[in-house]
């Protein structure tokens, strides 16, 4: 069985999607439609902007979403998923690629999500740190003992990203280093994503998601919050709202997909981060990537 997976924030690069725009009429039409919906020429920043411009959350999230979804659409009949999943932001790409919502609604929701997250970051200072080389249970235990610190991204065995207040993350990094972490690295992010610090963004996005039409996808979508296959539109919406303040259970998602019969994963979108995480979770499965028209 074949799974398609979609990357999240951090995979962006200047020049992304340019080959699609220049060589596919379908892709060009979709990019132009996105520019119109967003109210600015995101294509200018994607194709020839600076790293700094592309790093702005309001640009990064729609840029990665567009690159991923438009790639999937230009694959045409070759895009035949038995199941899909996306890491954080990538879940929106997965849902559009699997037909759970329209391209236009996906662009609008991702833009609203990015802006709501940016606002939440400005309301209260928070940050994230990657913890390398410890069992998840050890990290969870340390987080449970520190105010405002939670596990945010379960990326693969031995790699868990935590979220919280700046003081809380400093304390957690010190304690986890004592516990034997190979690295406890503070990340250069604008805030503590996938934590209670994103509650204002969750509230803002909930109304937008509720007002959006969702369909039954063409295949099961393994959602971050539950790490299980979901096809019911109402359940998809509920999990999508919860995702902003809940952990991304990527390790658990990959394991569940393999248990459910997947033997090959194809990452659609910029970079190859998910392929690496999947290989660290299970070396037996095949991985591939589609990141350009070629």
Residue frames relative to the residue before (quaternion, step in Angstrom):
aa qw qx qy qz dx dy dz
X 1.0000 0.0000 0.0000 0.0000 0.00 0.00 0.00
X 0.3017 -0.7855 0.5253 0.1263 3.53 -1.05 0.80
X 0.1164 -0.7809 0.6116 0.0511 3.56 -0.96 0.95
X 0.1926 -0.7368 0.6334 0.1373 3.54 -1.17 0.68
X 0.0869 -0.8034 0.5889 0.0136 3.56 -0.90 0.98
X 0.2548 -0.7966 0.5441 0.0671 3.54 -1.11 0.83
X 0.4279 -0.7551 0.4429 0.2248 3.60 -0.72 1.10
X 0.3950 -0.7082 0.5421 0.2203 3.53 -1.33 0.40
X 0.8033 -0.2928 0.2156 0.4717 3.54 -1.35 -0.26
X 0.6749 0.4701 -0.3647 0.4365 3.56 -1.01 0.84
X 0.6520 0.5318 -0.3097 0.4429 3.58 1.24 -0.39
X 0.4766 0.7207 -0.4112 0.2904 3.60 1.29 -0.20
X 0.0387 0.7707 -0.6359 -0.0051 3.58 -1.27 0.47
X 0.5523 -0.6026 0.4531 0.3557 3.58 -1.12 0.64
X 0.7211 0.3751 -0.3101 0.4931 3.57 -0.83 1.02
X 0.4691 0.7029 -0.4316 0.3156 3.57 1.29 -0.24
X 0.8342 0.2283 -0.1837 0.4671 3.55 -0.93 0.96
X 0.4673 0.7086 -0.4361 0.2988 3.59 1.25 -0.27
X 0.6545 0.5141 -0.3164 0.4551 3.60 0.96 -0.87
X 0.6181 0.5399 -0.3407 0.4586 3.59 1.07 -0.70
X 0.6678 0.5249 -0.2888 0.4417 3.54 0.89 -1.05
X 0.7386 0.4505 -0.2265 0.4476 3.57 0.92 -0.96
X 0.8002 0.3407 -0.1436 0.4723 3.59 1.11 -0.60
X 0.7463 0.3076 -0.2105 0.5515 3.60 1.26 -0.04
X 0.4146 -0.7189 0.5041 0.2392 3.56 -0.67 1.15
X 0.6272 0.5415 -0.3318 0.4509 3.59 1.04 -0.78
X 0.6646 0.4983 -0.2963 0.4714 3.57 0.94 -0.94
X 0.6410 0.5339 -0.3281 0.4433 3.59 0.91 -0.90
X 0.6523 0.5201 -0.3104 0.4557 3.58 0.94 -0.91
X 0.6712 0.4943 -0.2974 0.4655 3.60 0.98 -0.83
X 0.6371 0.5116 -0.3256 0.4758 3.60 0.99 -0.79
X 0.6552 0.5097 -0.3116 0.4625 3.60 0.95 -0.90
X 0.6279 0.5287 -0.3224 0.4714 3.58 1.05 -0.81
X 0.6476 0.5189 -0.3138 0.4614 3.61 0.99 -0.83
X 0.6102 0.5478 -0.3428 0.4584 3.61 1.00 -0.82
X 0.6595 0.5195 -0.2878 0.4608 3.54 1.00 -0.96
X 0.6744 0.4956 -0.2917 0.4631 3.61 0.88 -0.96
X 0.7159 0.4694 -0.2542 0.4501 3.58 0.89 -0.99
X 0.3934 -0.7429 0.4613 0.2837 3.57 1.16 -0.53
X 0.7437 0.2063 -0.2114 0.5997 3.58 1.26 0.40
X 0.5384 -0.6421 0.4372 0.3267 3.58 -1.18 0.52
X 0.1727 -0.8068 0.5601 0.0741 3.55 0.09 1.30
X 0.5727 0.6038 -0.3798 0.4039 3.60 1.15 -0.58
X 0.6074 0.5558 -0.3621 0.4371 3.62 1.02 -0.70
X 0.6863 0.4669 -0.2795 0.4826 3.59 0.98 -0.89
X 0.6499 0.5284 -0.3190 0.4435 3.59 0.96 -0.87
X 0.7653 0.4130 -0.2105 0.4465 3.56 0.79 -1.04
X 0.8477 0.0459 0.0350 0.5273 3.61 0.95 -0.81
X 0.4147 0.7136 -0.4749 0.3052 3.60 1.15 0.44
X 0.5696 -0.5493 0.4507 0.4132 3.56 -1.25 -0.33
X 0.6613 -0.4841 0.3825 0.4267 3.58 -1.28 0.31
X 0.6401 0.5458 -0.3207 0.4353 3.57 1.01 -0.86
X 0.6539 0.5072 -0.3103 0.4679 3.59 0.95 -0.89
X 0.6899 0.4932 -0.2712 0.4552 3.55 0.95 -0.94
X 0.6340 0.5653 -0.3141 0.4240 3.59 1.21 -0.57
X 0.5125 0.6315 -0.4372 0.3838 3.62 1.20 -0.32
X 0.5526 -0.6562 0.3988 0.3242 3.58 -0.75 1.09
X 0.6700 0.5163 -0.3137 0.4314 3.61 0.93 -0.87
X 0.6769 0.4316 -0.2793 0.5267 3.59 1.30 -0.35
X 0.6513 0.5687 -0.3186 0.3884 3.57 0.84 -1.06
X 0.7134 0.4796 -0.2855 0.4237 3.56 0.70 -1.07
X 0.6863 0.4401 -0.3134 0.4869 3.66 0.79 -0.83
X 0.6152 0.5699 -0.3536 0.4143 3.62 1.03 -0.73
X 0.6853 0.4647 -0.2831 0.4840 3.58 0.87 -0.96
X 0.6178 0.5449 -0.3321 0.4594 3.58 0.99 -0.85
X 0.6876 0.4904 -0.2909 0.4495 3.61 0.80 -1.02
X 0.6451 0.5258 -0.3242 0.4499 3.57 0.89 -0.93
X 0.6939 0.4927 -0.2730 0.4486 3.57 0.87 -1.02
X 0.7164 0.4641 -0.2639 0.4492 3.58 0.74 -1.09
X 0.6723 0.4938 -0.3076 0.4576 3.59 0.91 -0.88
X 0.5887 0.5460 -0.3579 0.4766 3.60 1.11 -0.64
X 0.6655 0.5036 -0.3056 0.4583 3.58 0.86 -0.98
X 0.6751 0.4983 -0.3017 0.4527 3.59 0.95 -0.87
X 0.6795 0.4773 -0.3057 0.4659 3.62 1.01 -0.72
X 0.5436 0.5991 -0.4056 0.4255 3.61 1.24 -0.19
X 0.2480 -0.8186 0.4890 0.1712 3.58 1.27 -0.37
X 0.8522 -0.0809 0.0885 0.5093 3.55 -0.91 -1.03
X 0.5687 0.5985 -0.3869 0.4108 3.61 1.22 -0.34
X 0.6317 0.5070 -0.3360 0.4808 3.58 1.21 -0.42
X 0.2058 0.7755 -0.5600 0.2065 3.56 -0.05 1.35
X 0.0094 -0.8488 0.5287 -0.0059 3.60 0.27 1.18
X 0.3342 -0.6767 0.6097 0.2423 3.54 -1.21 0.61
X 0.7715 -0.0727 0.0428 0.6306 3.55 1.26 -0.51
X 0.1607 -0.7812 0.5959 0.0938 3.59 -1.22 0.48
X 0.0231 0.7600 -0.6493 -0.0153 3.53 -1.36 0.35
X 0.1053 -0.7810 0.6100 0.0832 3.56 -1.26 0.39
X 0.4353 -0.6910 0.5155 0.2595 3.55 -1.12 0.70
X 0.8369 -0.1063 0.0271 0.5362 3.58 -0.54 1.24
X 0.8118 0.1288 -0.0376 0.5683 3.62 -0.42 -1.19
X 0.6172 0.5974 -0.3308 0.3908 3.59 1.02 -0.84
X 0.5456 0.6139 -0.4035 0.4032 3.58 1.20 -0.41
X 0.6144 0.5329 -0.3463 0.4675 3.61 1.10 -0.64
X 0.6284 0.5229 -0.3247 0.4756 3.59 1.03 -0.82
X 0.6518 0.5259 -0.3075 0.4517 3.57 0.94 -0.94
X 0.6708 0.5134 -0.2974 0.4450 3.58 0.93 -0.92
X 0.6678 0.4732 -0.3050 0.4869 3.61 0.97 -0.80
X 0.6458 0.5281 -0.3195 0.4493 3.60 0.94 -0.89
X 0.7285 0.4130 -0.2286 0.4965 3.59 1.08 -0.76
X 0.5728 -0.6580 0.3500 0.3412 3.58 1.28 0.28
X 0.4152 0.7203 -0.4700 0.2966 3.61 1.22 0.30
X 0.7815 -0.0115 -0.0463 0.6221 3.59 1.26 -0.33
X 0.6127 -0.5794 0.3950 0.3645 3.55 -1.23 0.45
X 0.6579 -0.4982 0.3983 0.4003 3.54 -1.30 0.40
X 0.6673 0.5204 -0.3012 0.4395 3.57 0.89 -1.01
X 0.6746 0.4811 -0.2928 0.4771 3.59 0.91 -0.92
X 0.6138 0.5525 -0.3394 0.4504 3.58 1.08 -0.72
X 0.6439 0.5171 -0.3151 0.4676 3.59 0.94 -0.91
X 0.6678 0.5072 -0.3010 0.4540 3.58 0.89 -0.96
X 0.6920 0.4880 -0.2877 0.4474 3.60 0.83 -0.98
X 0.6521 0.5089 -0.3202 0.4618 3.59 0.95 -0.85
X 0.6406 0.5132 -0.3231 0.4709 3.58 1.01 -0.78
X 0.6576 0.4990 -0.3039 0.4756 3.60 0.97 -0.88
X 0.6285 0.5390 -0.3264 0.4561 3.58 1.03 -0.83
X 0.6637 0.5143 -0.3031 0.4507 3.58 0.88 -0.99
X 0.6927 0.4762 -0.2834 0.4616 3.58 0.87 -0.92
X 0.6443 0.5173 -0.3178 0.4651 3.59 1.04 -0.79
X 0.6506 0.5074 -0.3127 0.4707 3.60 1.03 -0.79
X 0.6302 0.5355 -0.3288 0.4561 3.57 1.02 -0.82
X 0.6507 0.5140 -0.3039 0.4692 3.58 0.99 -0.88
X 0.6494 0.5193 -0.3135 0.4587 3.57 0.96 -0.89
X 0.6232 0.5397 -0.3287 0.4608 3.59 1.07 -0.75
X 0.6822 0.4916 -0.2801 0.4630 3.57 1.03 -0.81
X 0.6259 0.5731 -0.3310 0.4126 3.60 1.15 -0.59
X 0.7983 -0.0156 0.0329 0.6012 3.60 1.05 -0.74
X 0.4442 -0.7084 0.4786 0.2678 3.58 -0.81 0.99
X 0.1637 0.7598 -0.6135 0.1397 3.55 -0.88 0.98
X 0.1215 -0.8039 0.5806 0.0434 3.57 -1.22 0.35
X 0.3463 -0.7222 0.5595 0.2132 3.57 -1.33 -0.13
X 0.0797 -0.7778 0.6194 0.0708 3.57 -1.28 0.35
X 0.3443 -0.7189 0.5669 0.2078 3.56 -1.11 0.75
X 0.1545 -0.7818 0.6010 0.0619 3.55 -0.83 1.04
X 0.0952 -0.8249 0.5572 -0.0066 3.56 -0.53 1.23
X 0.8443 0.2856 -0.1856 0.4137 3.53 -1.09 0.82
X 0.6485 0.4647 -0.3519 0.4896 3.59 1.16 0.47
X 0.5641 -0.5531 0.4808 0.3805 3.56 -1.27 0.43
X 0.6095 -0.5698 0.4116 0.3665 3.58 -1.10 0.72
X 0.6493 0.5533 -0.3208 0.4114 3.58 0.93 -0.93
X 0.6326 0.5242 -0.3322 0.4633 3.60 1.06 -0.73
X 0.6580 0.5023 -0.3013 0.4731 3.58 0.96 -0.90
X 0.6408 0.5321 -0.3175 0.4533 3.58 0.96 -0.88
X 0.6581 0.5271 -0.3028 0.4443 3.56 0.96 -0.92
X 0.6614 0.4902 -0.3028 0.4802 3.59 0.95 -0.89
X 0.6430 0.5256 -0.3242 0.4531 3.61 0.93 -0.88
X 0.6449 0.5511 -0.3199 0.4220 3.57 0.96 -0.89
X 0.7109 0.4586 -0.2521 0.4699 3.58 1.17 -0.57
X 0.6947 0.4243 -0.2671 0.5157 3.59 1.26 0.02
X 0.4848 -0.6844 0.4655 0.2826 3.58 -0.78 1.04
X 0.8689 0.1225 -0.1059 0.4677 3.55 -1.09 0.85
X 0.6222 0.4974 -0.3857 0.4655 3.63 1.06 0.56
X 0.0257 0.8139 -0.5762 0.0700 3.59 -0.80 1.05
X 0.5328 -0.5601 0.4981 0.3928 3.60 -1.24 0.35
X 0.1959 -0.8204 0.5306 0.0839 3.61 -0.75 1.00
X 0.8184 0.0374 0.0202 0.5730 3.59 0.74 -1.05
X 0.1765 -0.7390 0.6437 0.0917 3.56 -0.66 1.15
X 0.1192 -0.8698 0.4761 0.0514 3.59 0.13 1.27
X 0.7312 -0.2254 0.1795 0.6183 3.55 1.00 -0.92
X 0.6776 -0.4622 0.3224 0.4725 3.64 -1.12 0.23
X 0.8146 0.2155 -0.1796 0.5078 3.59 -0.80 1.03
X 0.7376 0.3015 -0.2364 0.5560 3.61 1.24 0.21
X 0.1389 0.7814 -0.5864 0.1618 3.54 -0.36 1.32
X 0.2396 -0.7615 0.5876 0.1318 3.57 -0.84 1.00
X 0.1768 -0.7890 0.5822 0.0853 3.56 -0.92 0.95
X 0.2283 -0.7751 0.5823 0.0900 3.56 -1.22 0.64
X 0.3483 0.7551 -0.5218 0.1902 3.57 -1.09 0.56
X 0.7320 -0.3497 0.3059 0.4983 3.55 -1.29 -0.34
X 0.6385 -0.5448 0.3696 0.3987 3.58 -1.17 0.50
X 0.6654 0.4895 -0.3033 0.4750 3.59 0.95 -0.86
X 0.6508 0.5332 -0.3039 0.4470 3.56 1.01 -0.87
X 0.6608 0.4975 -0.3039 0.4727 3.57 0.98 -0.84
X 0.6123 0.5364 -0.3467 0.4660 3.62 1.03 -0.74
X 0.6657 0.5009 -0.2949 0.4679 3.57 0.93 -0.94
X 0.6617 0.5136 -0.3015 0.4554 3.58 0.94 -0.93
X 0.6436 0.5274 -0.3240 0.4501 3.59 0.95 -0.87
X 0.6457 0.5157 -0.3136 0.4677 3.57 0.99 -0.87
X 0.6934 0.4782 -0.2808 0.4600 3.60 0.85 -0.95
X 0.6777 0.4924 -0.2960 0.4591 3.58 0.97 -0.82
X 0.5878 0.5401 -0.3614 0.4818 3.58 1.19 -0.57
X 0.6302 0.5270 -0.3163 0.4744 3.58 1.02 -0.82
X 0.6807 0.4950 -0.2812 0.4610 3.58 1.06 -0.78
X 0.6543 -0.5586 0.3032 0.4097 3.58 1.28 -0.06
X 0.3208 0.7429 -0.5265 0.2608 3.59 1.19 0.36
X 0.4721 -0.6584 0.5016 0.3034 3.60 -0.97 0.84
X 0.7833 -0.0473 0.0364 0.6188 3.55 1.11 -0.78
X 0.0518 -0.7356 0.6735 0.0505 3.53 -1.21 0.64
X 0.0355 0.8702 -0.4772 0.1170 3.50 0.24 1.40
X 0.3442 -0.7255 0.5570 0.2120 3.58 -0.67 1.11
X 0.3308 -0.7728 0.5174 0.1601 3.55 -0.91 0.96
X 0.4450 -0.6684 0.5271 0.2783 3.54 -1.19 0.62
X 0.2879 0.7462 -0.5376 0.2669 3.57 0.26 1.33
X 0.5546 -0.6414 0.4166 0.3278 3.57 -1.19 0.43
X 0.8268 -0.0459 0.0252 0.5600 3.59 1.23 -0.16
X 0.6181 -0.5576 0.4187 0.3629 3.53 -1.36 0.05
X 0.1309 -0.8227 0.5514 0.0440 3.56 0.15 1.31
X 0.8249 0.2069 -0.1776 0.4952 3.56 -1.29 0.50
X 0.5930 0.4949 -0.3891 0.5021 3.53 0.90 1.06
X 0.6946 -0.4574 0.3308 0.4460 3.63 -1.22 0.13
X 0.5342 0.6222 -0.4101 0.3993 3.63 1.21 -0.30
X 0.6715 0.4869 -0.2897 0.4776 3.59 1.24 -0.37
X 0.3153 0.7852 -0.4850 0.2209 3.61 1.26 0.21
X 0.6462 0.5006 -0.3531 0.4551 3.68 0.87 -0.76
X 0.6474 0.5076 -0.3159 0.4727 3.60 1.05 -0.74
X 0.6184 0.5505 -0.3386 0.4470 3.59 1.03 -0.81
X 0.6588 0.5098 -0.3002 0.4646 3.58 0.93 -0.93
X 0.6680 0.5045 -0.2969 0.4595 3.58 0.93 -0.94
X 0.7117 0.4607 -0.2655 0.4591 3.58 0.91 -0.93
X 0.5566 0.6288 -0.3882 0.3795 3.59 1.11 -0.66
X 0.6644 0.5055 -0.3047 0.4586 3.59 0.91 -0.92
X 0.6645 0.5053 -0.3021 0.4603 3.59 0.98 -0.87
X 0.6576 0.4996 -0.3106 0.4707 3.59 0.97 -0.86
X 0.6370 0.5418 -0.3233 0.4428 3.58 0.97 -0.87
X 0.7098 0.4593 -0.2553 0.4691 3.59 1.05 -0.76
X 0.6178 0.5638 -0.3325 0.4358 3.60 1.28 -0.16
X 0.4250 -0.6943 0.5185 0.2617 3.58 -1.04 0.78
X 0.0792 -0.7787 0.6219 0.0251 3.55 -0.82 1.05
X 0.2353 -0.7658 0.5865 0.1190 3.57 -1.10 0.79
X 0.5818 -0.5112 0.4628 0.4313 3.56 -1.31 0.07
X 0.3963 -0.7371 0.4853 0.2532 3.65 -0.64 1.02
X 0.6172 -0.5687 0.3993 0.3690 3.59 -1.25 0.43
X 0.7788 0.0834 -0.0508 0.6196 3.58 1.27 -0.34
X 0.6534 -0.5035 0.3597 0.4361 3.64 -1.17 0.25
X 0.2221 -0.7313 0.6312 0.1323 3.55 -1.15 0.77
X 0.2494 -0.7582 0.5850 0.1442 3.58 -0.72 1.08
X 0.1763 -0.8443 0.5014 0.0685 3.56 -0.26 1.28
X 0.6634 -0.5746 0.3397 0.3381 3.55 -1.12 0.87
X 0.6981 0.5213 -0.2769 0.4052 3.54 0.88 -1.02
X 0.7963 0.2961 -0.1337 0.5103 3.58 1.00 -0.87
X 0.2479 -0.7943 0.5103 0.2173 3.61 1.24 -0.45
X 0.6062 0.5096 -0.3572 0.4952 3.55 1.09 0.80
X 0.5904 -0.5857 0.4070 0.3777 3.60 -1.21 0.40
X 0.0406 -0.7885 0.6136 -0.0109 3.56 -0.96 0.93
X 0.0462 -0.7995 0.5983 0.0281 3.58 -1.03 0.81
X 0.5799 0.5992 -0.3735 0.4064 3.60 1.19 -0.42
X 0.4824 -0.7107 0.4257 0.2847 3.64 -0.58 1.12
X 0.6590 0.5099 -0.3224 0.4491 3.61 0.95 -0.79
X 0.6523 0.5014 -0.3064 0.4788 3.56 1.04 -0.80
X 0.6004 0.5586 -0.3466 0.4554 3.57 1.06 -0.78
X 0.6668 0.5115 -0.2975 0.4529 3.59 0.88 -0.97
X 0.6560 0.5251 -0.3043 0.4488 3.56 0.91 -0.98
X 0.6869 0.4783 -0.2790 0.4708 3.60 0.92 -0.92
X 0.6273 0.5469 -0.3275 0.4475 3.57 1.11 -0.72
X 0.6338 0.5080 -0.3167 0.4898 3.58 1.08 -0.74
X 0.6828 0.5059 -0.2825 0.4449 3.58 0.89 -0.99
X 0.5549 0.6708 -0.3732 0.3207 3.57 1.14 -0.70
X 0.6305 0.5879 -0.3437 0.3724 3.60 0.98 -0.77
X 0.7807 0.2906 -0.1591 0.5299 3.59 1.02 -0.75
X 0.6454 0.5178 -0.3172 0.4633 3.61 1.27 -0.12
X 0.6275 -0.5413 0.4071 0.3840 3.56 -1.32 0.28
X 0.3861 -0.6464 0.6009 0.2681 3.53 -1.28 0.58
X 0.1617 -0.8230 0.5419 0.0533 3.58 -0.36 1.27
X 0.0194 0.8619 -0.5056 0.0342 3.55 0.71 1.13
X 0.6174 0.5350 -0.3497 0.4586 3.61 0.93 -0.84
X 0.6876 0.4854 -0.2740 0.4653 3.57 0.87 -1.01
X 0.6234 0.5486 -0.3297 0.4490 3.60 1.08 -0.77
X 0.6690 0.4963 -0.2991 0.4655 3.58 0.85 -0.99
X 0.6580 0.5099 -0.3132 0.4571 3.60 0.90 -0.89
X 0.6606 0.5079 -0.3072 0.4595 3.58 0.97 -0.88
X 0.6424 0.5218 -0.3269 0.4562 3.60 0.98 -0.83
X 0.6465 0.5031 -0.3162 0.4786 3.58 1.01 -0.82
X 0.6377 0.5249 -0.3178 0.4657 3.57 0.97 -0.87
X 0.7070 0.4528 -0.2518 0.4814 3.58 1.08 -0.74
X 0.7317 -0.4995 0.2129 0.4119 3.58 1.24 0.35
X 0.4655 0.6747 -0.4661 0.3329 3.63 1.19 0.05
X 0.0707 -0.7944 0.6009 0.0538 3.56 -0.97 0.86
X 0.7867 0.1610 -0.1550 0.5754 3.60 1.25 -0.01
X 0.1811 -0.7707 0.6081 0.0595 3.53 -1.05 0.97
X 0.0789 -0.7703 0.6306 0.0530 3.58 -0.97 0.87
X 0.2558 -0.7603 0.5821 0.1330 3.55 -0.74 1.13
X 0.1181 -0.7992 0.5884 0.0337 3.58 -0.77 1.07
X 0.6581 0.4637 -0.3579 0.4730 3.57 -0.54 1.19
X 0.7383 -0.4218 0.2799 0.4457 3.58 -1.28 -0.08
X 0.8250 0.2855 -0.1893 0.4494 3.55 -1.19 0.61
X 0.3397 -0.7266 0.5621 0.2017 3.53 -1.37 -0.10
X 0.2235 0.8253 -0.4945 0.1563 3.58 1.22 0.47
X 0.6991 0.4829 -0.2901 0.4405 3.59 0.80 -0.98
X 0.5959 0.5587 -0.3694 0.4430 3.59 1.06 -0.67
X 0.6506 0.5180 -0.3032 0.4653 3.57 1.02 -0.84
X 0.6670 0.5013 -0.2989 0.4632 3.58 0.93 -0.92
X 0.6410 0.5220 -0.3223 0.4612 3.59 1.02 -0.82
X 0.6539 0.5120 -0.3103 0.4626 3.60 0.95 -0.86
X 0.6595 0.4944 -0.3091 0.4744 3.59 1.07 -0.71
X 0.6479 0.5013 -0.3108 0.4819 3.57 1.23 -0.43
X 0.7877 -0.0811 0.0815 0.6052 3.59 1.05 -0.83
X 0.3036 -0.8013 0.4926 0.1519 3.57 -0.40 1.24
X 0.6016 0.6168 -0.3483 0.3693 3.60 1.21 -0.45
X 0.6762 0.5184 -0.3184 0.4156 3.62 1.01 -0.72
X 0.4771 -0.6584 0.5053 0.2892 3.54 -1.21 0.61
X 0.0763 -0.7839 0.6143 0.0486 3.56 -1.08 0.75
X 0.0142 0.7686 -0.6393 0.0185 3.54 -1.20 0.65
X 0.2230 -0.7827 0.5652 0.1352 3.55 -1.29 0.24
X 0.1398 -0.7367 0.6527 0.1082 3.53 -1.22 0.64
X 0.0926 0.8355 -0.5330 0.0963 3.58 -0.35 1.20
X 0.7690 0.1857 -0.1457 0.5941 3.58 1.31 0.08
X 0.6769 -0.4777 0.3586 0.4303 3.57 -1.27 0.23
X 0.6196 0.5594 -0.3382 0.4344 3.59 1.02 -0.78
